[in-house]
Amino acid sequence: MKPVKVGLLGLGTVGTGVVRIVEGHQEDLSNQVGSPIEIAQILVKDRAKARNISVDPSKLTEDPWDIVRNPGIDVIVEVMGGVALTKEYILEALERGKHVVTANKDLMAMHGQEILAKARDKGCDVLYEASVAGGIPIIRTLIEGFSSDRITKIMGIVNGTTNYILTKMSQEGAAYADVLKEAQELGYAEADPTSDVEGLDAARKMTILSSLGFRANVSLDNVSAKGISGVTQEDIQYAKRLGYEVKLLGIAERQDDTISVSVQPTMIKRSHPIASVNGVFNAVYVHGEAVGETMFYGAGAGELPTATSIVADLVAVIKNMKLGVNGRQAQLSYNVMKLKTDEQIASKFFLLLHVEDRAGVLAQIAQVFSNCDVSIESVMQPSTPNQSSTEIIIITHEASKAAMNQVLQAFESQNSIRKIKSVYRVEG
Ligand SMILES: NC(=O)c1ccc[n+]([C@@H]2O[C@H](COP(=O)([O-])OP(=O)(O)OC[C@H]3O[C@@H](n4cnc5c(N)ncnc54)[C@H](OP(=O)(O)O)[C@@H]3O)[C@@H](O)[C@H]2O)c1
């Protein structure tokens, strides 16, 4: 039977996994799709580079157009990364009627709508399961599994590097800078970790998840992002004393036709299932009006977990080819949503204040909260003997972000408050 021919753009970590799975599971895969799958050509930057997989050297090329313009190639699998060149290759491949599978969250978060529109016009599939939470089939779940429900909340640990760092800080009491260095040595963090630790990578993934979950056009600019570089060991220890873990959470919420999407270090109640997701693992919690709470857990990256999602997408594309229904599932956003204002975004908050240690200060603080219409759930004052200042920890009831900002502004002008040390969103 005639094989389906795949052009693979990239033979790095993920590309190698794709070759291994397509070759290792060939019999099973061809039984599922009704024909063999052949990786016919592979784009690399350097053909002479030593590789930890053996491939037929005649399949390797350094010229992307060899593959993208090859009429014999049916499907392009893009695992080279980057945005500008990759977008150019993918649009050209779609123009020529080739289907595309990609693991590229940067590309899909920034140009997903344009690429999906092109795919629809050309009757092609573009599938990108591996772009968020590597081995967890969350994209297919949001598109298909929840097609009958209205999703109201998505909370994700979608960046393994930051989850590894926060887990180590929590379990071993280590300082942020030390754990980051160790993560870099182990290859869990990049030499330039900015995109991970400042929450940008998670923001891109939340752009994709919220667009699909809310069936709305969410752009990267709509997602506010704060990373973990300001999280201290002190914050983590106080969180633990109060029954919380600190996690970098992407949180997307919908109410009627308003949404908010953000990424921030969050204190999450230890009893919430996402609080126990540790190390480099990822998890996505989804709340639907009808289904209630669900959660999906697994490897967020790595050669074989990521390749599993890519090859599953490849199988879906080939099944569509056999049925002649490619391009029917391009997910274009049909809901018009407004971004929530700060008055509409509500959560509980944790505050750690450094204050003057004298009678009446607590009453002043309580007055500020009351003036701003924020009610307090609990107050803790750890003992700090023989000092002129002390720490106060406050957890609020649910309050709007706008009201909380008013509280913080009022504290700035109070002499008795020496420093606002930390502010966290609280969930669970
Ligand atoms: N690694 C993961 O666990 C993971 C998980 C989910 C998603 N992803 C996404 O998957 C993609 C690939 O990641 P990766 O970790 O496999 O990357 P990688 O190990 O750096 O591999 C990139 C591959 O693409 C080739 N390449 C890069 N730029 C090229 C260019 N301009 N022309 C020709 N070839 C080029 C490289 O060629 P050479 O081999 O010759 O250098 C290499 O084979 C990225 O979009 C990433 O975000 C990765």
The ligand as an SDF file (V2000), in Angstrom:
LIG
                    3D

 48 52  0  0  0  0  0  0  0  0999 V2000
   11.9290   19.6160   23.9950 N   0  0  0  0  0  0  0  0  0  0  0  0
   10.7110   19.4000   24.4550 C   0  0  0  0  0  0  0  0  0  0  0  0
   10.5040   18.6190   25.3830 O   0  0  0  0  0  0  0  0  0  0  0  0
    9.5220   20.1000   23.8310 C   0  0  0  0  0  0  0  0  0  0  0  0
    8.2440   19.9250   24.3710 C   0  0  0  0  0  0  0  0  0  0  0  0
    7.1400   20.5260   23.7600 C   0  0  0  0  0  0  0  0  0  0  0  0
    7.3430   21.3090   22.6430 C   0  0  0  0  0  0  0  0  0  0  0  0
    8.6170   21.4980   22.1600 N   0  0  0  0  0  0  0  0  0  0  0  0
    8.7840   22.3260   20.9740 C   0  0  0  0  0  0  0  0  0  0  0  0
    9.2900   21.5100   19.9210 O   0  0  0  0  0  0  0  0  0  0  0  0
   10.1400   22.2720   19.0870 C   0  0  0  0  0  0  0  0  0  0  0  0
   11.4930   21.5970   18.9780 C   0  0  0  0  0  0  0  0  0  0  0  0
   12.0720   21.4810   20.2470 O   0  0  0  0  0  0  0  0  0  0  0  0
   13.3960   20.6040   20.5000 P   0  0  0  0  0  0  0  0  0  0  0  0
   13.6200   20.6160   21.9550 O   0  0  0  0  0  0  0  0  0  0  0  0
   13.3150   19.3060   19.7770 O   0  0  0  0  0  0  0  0  0  0  0  0
   14.5100   21.5310   19.7840 O   0  0  0  0  0  0  0  0  0  0  0  0
   16.0060   21.1560   19.4150 P   0  0  0  0  0  0  0  0  0  0  0  0
   16.4630   19.9640   20.1700 O   0  0  0  0  0  0  0  0  0  0  0  0
   16.8020   22.4180   19.5190 O   0  0  0  0  0  0  0  0  0  0  0  0
   15.9360   20.7310   17.8600 O   0  0  0  0  0  0  0  0  0  0  0  0
   15.7100   21.6360   16.8250 C   0  0  0  0  0  0  0  0  0  0  0  0
   15.9720   20.9300   15.5000 C   0  0  0  0  0  0  0  0  0  0  0  0
   15.6260   21.7970   14.4350 O   0  0  0  0  0  0  0  0  0  0  0  0
   16.7420   21.9920   13.5690 C   0  0  0  0  0  0  0  0  0  0  0  0
   16.7220   23.3970   13.1830 N   0  0  0  0  0  0  0  0  0  0  0  0
   16.5430   24.4640   14.0070 C   0  0  0  0  0  0  0  0  0  0  0  0
   16.5600   25.6190   13.2940 N   0  0  0  0  0  0  0  0  0  0  0  0
   16.7430   25.2630   12.0080 C   0  0  0  0  0  0  0  0  0  0  0  0
   16.8440   25.9870   10.8010 C   0  0  0  0  0  0  0  0  0  0  0  0
   16.7770   27.3170   10.7630 N   0  0  0  0  0  0  0  0  0  0  0  0
   17.0170   25.2930    9.6440 N   0  0  0  0  0  0  0  0  0  0  0  0
   17.1020   23.9510    9.6630 C   0  0  0  0  0  0  0  0  0  0  0  0
   17.0050   23.2000   10.7810 N   0  0  0  0  0  0  0  0  0  0  0  0
   16.8180   23.8470   11.9390 C   0  0  0  0  0  0  0  0  0  0  0  0
   17.9890   21.6340   14.3610 C   0  0  0  0  0  0  0  0  0  0  0  0
   18.9580   21.1660   13.4520 O   0  0  0  0  0  0  0  0  0  0  0  0
   20.4100   20.5680   13.9620 P   0  0  0  0  0  0  0  0  0  0  0  0
   20.0640   19.2770   14.6510 O   0  0  0  0  0  0  0  0  0  0  0  0
   21.2100   20.3710   12.7380 O   0  0  0  0  0  0  0  0  0  0  0  0
   20.9550   21.6020   14.9000 O   0  0  0  0  0  0  0  0  0  0  0  0
   17.4320   20.5320   15.2880 C   0  0  0  0  0  0  0  0  0  0  0  0
   17.4870   19.2870   14.6380 O   0  0  0  0  0  0  0  0  0  0  0  0
   10.1570   23.6860   19.6820 C   0  0  0  0  0  0  0  0  0  0  0  0
    9.1670   24.4640   19.0570 O   0  0  0  0  0  0  0  0  0  0  0  0
    9.7930   23.4400   21.1330 C   0  0  0  0  0  0  0  0  0  0  0  0
    9.1920   24.5660   21.7580 O   0  0  0  0  0  0  0  0  0  0  0  0
    9.7060   20.9080   22.7240 C   0  0  0  0  0  0  0  0  0  0  0  0
  1  2  1  0
  2  3  2  0
  2  4  1  0
  4  5  1  0
  4 48  2  0
  5  6  2  0
  6  7  1  0
  7  8  2  0
  8  9  1  0
  8 48  1  0
  9 10  1  0
  9 46  1  0
 10 11  1  0
 11 12  1  0
 11 44  1  0
 12 13  1  0
 13 14  1  0
 14 15  2  0
 14 16  1  0
 14 17  1  0
 17 18  1  0
 18 19  2  0
 18 20  1  0
 18 21  1  0
 21 22  1  0
 22 23  1  0
 23 24  1  0
 23 42  1  0
 24 25  1  0
 25 26  1  0
 25 36  1  0
 26 27  1  0
 26 35  1  0
 27 28  2  0
 28 29  1  0
 29 30  1  0
 29 35  2  0
 30 31  1  0
 30 32  2  0
 32 33  1  0
 33 34  2  0
 34 35  1  0
 36 37  1  0
 36 42  1  0
 37 38  1  0
 38 39  2  0
 38 40  1  0
 38 41  1  0
 42 43  1  0
 44 45  1  0
 44 46  1  0
 46 47  1  0
M  CHG  2   8   1  16  -1
M  END
$$$$
